[in-house]
Amino acid sequence: MKIALNGFGTVGKAFAQILIDKAQTLQKEFDLDIQIAAINTRTRGTLFNPEGLDLSKVLAQSNFTGMADATQTAFKDIITHDVIDVVLDVAPTDIQTGQPGLDICRQALSAGKDVVVASKGALAVAFNELQEKAQQTRSHLLYEGSVMAGTPAIRLAKQDLAGCTITEARGILNGTTNYILTQMETGMTYADALQQAQELGYAEPDPTGDVEGWDAAAKILILSAALFGLQLKLSDLDVTGITQITPEDIAAAQAAGERYKLVASVTAQGGSVKPIRLPLIDPLANVGGATNAITYRTDLMGDVTLIGAGAGPRQTGFALLSDLIDIHRRG
Amino acid sequence: MKIALNGFGTVGKAFAQILIDKAQTLQKEFDLDIQIAAINTRTRGTLFNPEGLDLSKVLAQSNFTGMADATQTAFKDIITHDVIDVVLDVAPTDIQTGQPGLDICRQALSAGKDVVVASKGALAVAFNELQEKAQQTRSHLLYEGSVMAGTPAIRLAKQDLAGCTITEARGILNGTTNYILTQMETGMTYADALQQAQELGYAEPDPTGDVEGWDAAAKILILSAALFGLQLKLSDLDVTGITQITPEDIAAAQAAGERYKLVASVTAQGGSVKPIRLPLIDPLANVGGATNAITYRTDLMGDVTLIGAGAGPRQTGFALLSDLIDIHRRG
């Protein structure tokens, strides 16, 4: 299986390291040999070797210029090359436009390549369009990493619970805000908790995307299309972040035996992201720190809840690997 | 897809009802037409119609005698019949001998039939033998319903987390004992909580299998073979039930910010079932009532926890359906 990889930041590198570490296991357990034949970056150039790149060498270089496999060929011409089986997009995408990942997905699927996406933008903007394109060219479009990293929230809904009707998904889909709310329960102010999250690397220098709820909202757009076939826009969602929550709010919830959580939810009627006071018997109420969770409400099984990591290079790297194993199994 | 079903108690009936209710959905979404061609019971006789039974009619009868499809043919001769694709075993099995399910599984797999099991005995006793037989005859052996009913604990470990190395599974795998422990937190004695569980139908008149930990232990035998290839016996496990837990024990745990749970766990080194005091930050500590949960510890993803129903006719019926959908997808 030959891969073209767009993006080589922390996730791309962690994925490359996983492929090195797991090469023997993948061969033995799944008869699967994954080679990265191309890597495309925004600022460090592009590598291409139809035989597969030497990942140990690539990981040891901070810049691709001067490496034997460095190429001037445009990535859009590489992904349609005969030797490429699967195109992986792990570069950051704009959740308003879906770019640059959206064009890469379109090109790859049009060329009949399988596509694995770990970023949110392309799917949040054009899930249905991309799925239709995949069906037309009989290629696979997998996206486990776009929601809760490698914690199999998508596979649980689309494969394990197949046969059930899912009527609602509600979850804690953003680790940064959950970490901040958990810290505020110890008496911290929002500002102090945010600063701590930034120091630990959970929150970005500009935390807006997380704390105003937009990251979770983009995931709701993906889930609404994946579960209900509903292609919504960010402006269709009712989105409120956590910036207005005070220590007094947190204390009042605690006194009532409840906890504030930034709950992202979606049904066939639409979606929302907002802070909600949950009773402690709700499994989501007990998810602390940067951990994520999702509860699917179903006709036959009642509520089914999955709890796990929602971010992290290694965890997102595993999402990519799990989608590739899935493609390999589908044959 | 033509099925031979062994057992027609609450689970068998719920499964038949699900097939009636979901017939159109299964056809439309999965291009899957499931017909039950044979039903075998211990006391009400056997039905067989190579074209498929009329399930509405069957569900309306309390006894099969006199029905047009009633047969004197032995079930072991029916399951090897050309028309049968999959043999489903949902009858109670002895967790010491694995019978009567074990012989049915052996016969079906030897004849190259796919097998779906919801009962625990056959797998607890002979998982590895049955898997090997399935490999020899290139048939599928699926068993989602044997652990946590239709909550996809098996599929999560074997498919969704494929590529990760699972180093431990620990869970609340028995709803009856979890219900009793949850009630005892309100101040009830063990005896009163057990009686309430019996009145609600959670506990059987003879509760030994649940309260002494044997039901959870049988599930650990299945998990130890499924996850680690380790065919253990009940006598290999360290098993302690909940009968010795007093209201004072419960109160002491609560005072320390902990909760007693009957924790079933297994690693490549062996397994145990015993009451353990868990800190409230452990996702298992917050699973109340008859709900079940399992945490897989993995190399790439850390802990991944699944929470859902662990019993119930409908929920176990869904386990059977989900295994059939899986077989259909594998083609």
Interface residues (C-beta under 8 A of the other chain):
Chain A: I18 K22 T25 L26 E29 F30 G150 T151 P152 R155 L156 Q159 D160 L161 A162 G163 C164 T165 L280 I281 P283 A285 N286 V287 G288 L300 M301 G302 D303 V304 T305 L306 I307 G308 A309 R314 Q315 G317 F318 L321 S322 I325
Chain B: I18 K22 T25 L26 E29 F30 G150 T151 P152 R155 L156 Q159 D160 L161 A162 G163 C164 T165 L280 I281 P283 A285 N286 V287 G288 L300 M301 G302 D303 V304 T305 L306 I307 G308 A309 R314 Q315 G317 F318 L321 S322 I325
